[in-house]
């Protein structure tokens, strides 16, 4: 009897309202369960059994893993807003890094000798710029993954943030120990380099610390399909 009941529930078709407020379906029970596992729907997703006009949150349907012994994945609550926020920000900052870093390298190379940076700093600008472009690509990929609720995206974003923090600190130390010593206004250029390095340190560490803090929360891990 129990198997027959499960089979009957599995044969029901459903319609859902997506995040874009469009109606999708009819889709099967198994398809909804797959979307739950992928993070494409959550407990607040509006669902209607085919043949009815009763729209209800997915979490109210007992056939979708409500019990501890159910075979379906647990229905998550509404996804934490930090997933979408950092997904969008990572895409924006990643795209800007890919587009702007090569231009910045060119400007720095053009002005390095005039400002009075030594040969080491010229090479450092090139190396850090190349690393920056690669990092921007990683950041962009993590942002896209977060918006699509891909399980790998959170770890990729956190690992990027840890690396970016270390690189930001290193870049600040290198700048402080290799300040410009020539040019028409050496003291003014030193102050400018110090202010620029301090500003970059503050912005870089603040954003990446926030990213690590919010994306390390258990609710984010559960929504993206990670298990402790």
C-alpha positions in Angstrom: 0.0 0.0 0.0 2.8 2.4 0.9 4.6 1.8 -2.4 1.3 2.4 -4.3 0.8 5.7 -2.5 4.4 6.8 -3.3 3.9 5.8 -6.9 0.6 7.8 -7.1 2.3 10.9 -5.6 5.2 10.6 -8.0 2.8 10.5 -11.0 1.3 13.9 -10.1 2.5 16.7 -12.4 3.0 20.3 -11.1 3.4 23.8 -12.3 5.7 26.3 -10.6 6.4 30.0 -10.6 10.1 30.7 -11.3 12.3 33.4 -9.9 11.5 35.4 -13.1 7.8 35.2 -12.1 7.0 33.1 -15.2 5.0 29.9 -15.0 6.7 26.6 -15.8 5.3 23.1 -16.2 3.8 20.7 -16.1 6.8 19.0 -14.5 7.1 15.7 -12.5 7.9 15.2 -8.9 11.3 13.8 -9.7 12.1 16.9 -11.8 11.1 19.2 -8.9 13.3 17.1 -6.5 16.2 17.5 -9.0 15.7 21.3 -9.0 15.7 21.3 -5.2 19.0 19.5 -5.1 20.4 22.0 -7.7 19.2 25.0 -5.7 16.9 26.2 -8.6 13.8 26.1 -6.4 13.3 26.4 -2.6 10.7 26.1 0.1 9.1 29.4 -0.9 8.7 28.6 -4.6 5.0 28.7 -5.5 3.7 25.3 -6.8 0.4 24.1 -8.1 -0.6 20.5 -8.6 -1.9 20.0 -12.2 -5.7 20.1 -12.3 -6.0 22.5 -9.4 -5.8 26.2 -8.9 -4.3 26.0 -5.4 -0.9 27.7 -5.5 1.2 27.0 -2.3 4.8 27.2 -1.2 6.8 24.0 -2.0 7.6 23.5 1.7 3.9 22.7 2.3 3.8 19.7 0.1 4.4 16.5 2.2 5.6 14.5 -0.9 8.8 16.5 -1.2 10.9 15.1 1.6 9.1 16.4 4.6 9.8 13.4 6.8 13.2 12.2 8.1 13.0 9.0 6.1 12.0 10.5 2.9 14.2 9.9 -0.1 13.9 13.4 -1.5 16.3 16.2 -0.5 15.2 18.5 2.3 13.4 21.6 1.0 15.6 24.6 1.8 14.2 27.9 3.0 14.5 31.0 1.0 18.1 31.4 -0.2 20.2 33.8 1.8 20.4 37.1 0.1 24.2 37.1 0.4 24.4 34.5 -2.4 22.8 36.8 -4.9 24.5 39.9 -3.6 28.0 38.5 -3.9 27.1 36.7 -7.1 26.3 40.1 -8.7 29.3 41.9 -7.1 31.8 39.2 -8.2 30.5 39.4 -11.7 30.9 43.2 -11.7 34.3 43.3 -10.1 35.5 40.3 -12.1 34.5 41.9 -15.4 36.0 45.2 -14.4 39.3 43.4 -13.5 39.5 41.7 -16.9 38.7 44.9 -18.8 40.6 47.4 -16.8 43.8 45.6 -15.5 45.5 45.5 -18.9 44.9 49.2 -19.3 46.3 49.9 -15.9 49.4 47.9 -16.6 50.0 50.0 -19.7 49.5 53.2 -17.8 51.9 52.1 -15.0 54.5 50.9 -17.5 54.3 54.3 -19.3 54.7 56.4 -16.2 56.9 54.1 -14.0 60.2 55.6 -15.2 58.9 59.2 -15.2 57.6 58.8 -11.6 60.8 57.3 -10.4 60.0 53.6 -9.7 62.9 51.2 -9.8 63.3 48.3 -12.3 61.9 45.8 -9.7 58.7 47.7 -9.4 58.2 47.8 -13.1 58.5 44.0 -13.2 56.2 43.8 -10.2 53.5 45.8 -11.9 53.6 43.4 -14.9 53.5 40.3 -12.7 50.7 41.5 -10.4 48.7 42.7 -13.4 48.8 39.2 -15.0 47.9 37.6 -11.7 45.1 40.2 -11.3 43.6 39.3 -14.7 43.6 35.6 -13.8 42.1 36.3 -10.4 39.4 38.5 -12.1 38.5 35.5 -14.3 38.1 33.3 -11.2 36.0 35.9 -9.5 33.8 36.3 -12.5 33.3 32.5 -12.7 32.4 32.3 -9.0 29.9 35.1 -9.4 28.1 33.3 -12.3 28.2 30.0 -10.3 26.7 31.7 -7.2 23.8 33.1 -9.2 23.1 29.7 -10.6 23.5 28.1 -7.2 26.3 25.8 -8.3 27.9 23.9 -5.3 31.5 24.7 -6.3 30.9 28.4 -6.6 31.0 29.2 -2.8 34.4 27.4 -2.3 35.8 29.1 -5.4 34.8 32.5 -4.2 36.2 31.9 -0.7 39.5 30.5 -2.0 39.8 33.5 -4.3 39.1 35.9 -1.4 41.8 34.3 0.8 44.3 34.5 -2.0 43.3 38.1 -2.8 43.8 39.1 0.8 47.3 37.7 0.8 48.1 39.3 -2.5 46.8 42.7 -1.4 48.9 42.6 1.8 52.0 41.6 -0.2 51.4 44.3 -2.8 51.1 46.9 0.0 54.4 45.7 1.6 56.2 45.8 -1.8 54.9 49.3 -2.5 55.9 50.6 0.9 59.5 49.3 0.5 59.9 50.5 -3.1 58.5 54.0 -3.1 59.4 56.3 -6.1 62.7 58.1 -5.6 62.9 60.2 -8.7 60.7 62.4 -10.9 60.0 66.1 -10.8 58.2 65.9 -7.3 59.6 62.9 -5.4 58.0 63.7 -2.0 54.5 64.3 -3.6 54.9 61.1 -5.5 55.8 59.1 -2.4 52.7 60.4 -0.6 50.6 59.6 -3.6 52.0 56.0 -3.7 51.4 55.6 0.0 47.8 56.8 -0.2 47.1 54.7 -3.2 48.5 51.5 -1.5 46.6 52.2 1.7 43.3 52.7 -0.1 43.8 49.5 -2.1 44.6 47.6 1.1 41.4 48.9 2.9 39.1 48.2 -0.1 40.6 44.8 -0.9 40.6 43.5 2.6 37.2 44.8 3.5 35.4 43.3 0.5 37.1 39.9 0.7 36.7 39.6 4.5 32.9 40.3 4.0 32.8 37.7 1.2 34.4 35.1 3.4 32.3 35.9 6.4 28.9 35.8 4.7 29.6 32.9 2.3 30.9 30.7 5.2 27.5 30.7 6.9 25.8 27.3 7.3 22.6 28.5 5.5 24.6 29.4 2.4 26.4 26.0 2.4 23.0 24.2 2.8 21.4 26.2 0.0 24.3 25.4 -2.4 24.1 21.7 -1.6 27.1 21.4 0.7 27.0 19.1 3.7 28.9 19.5 6.9 
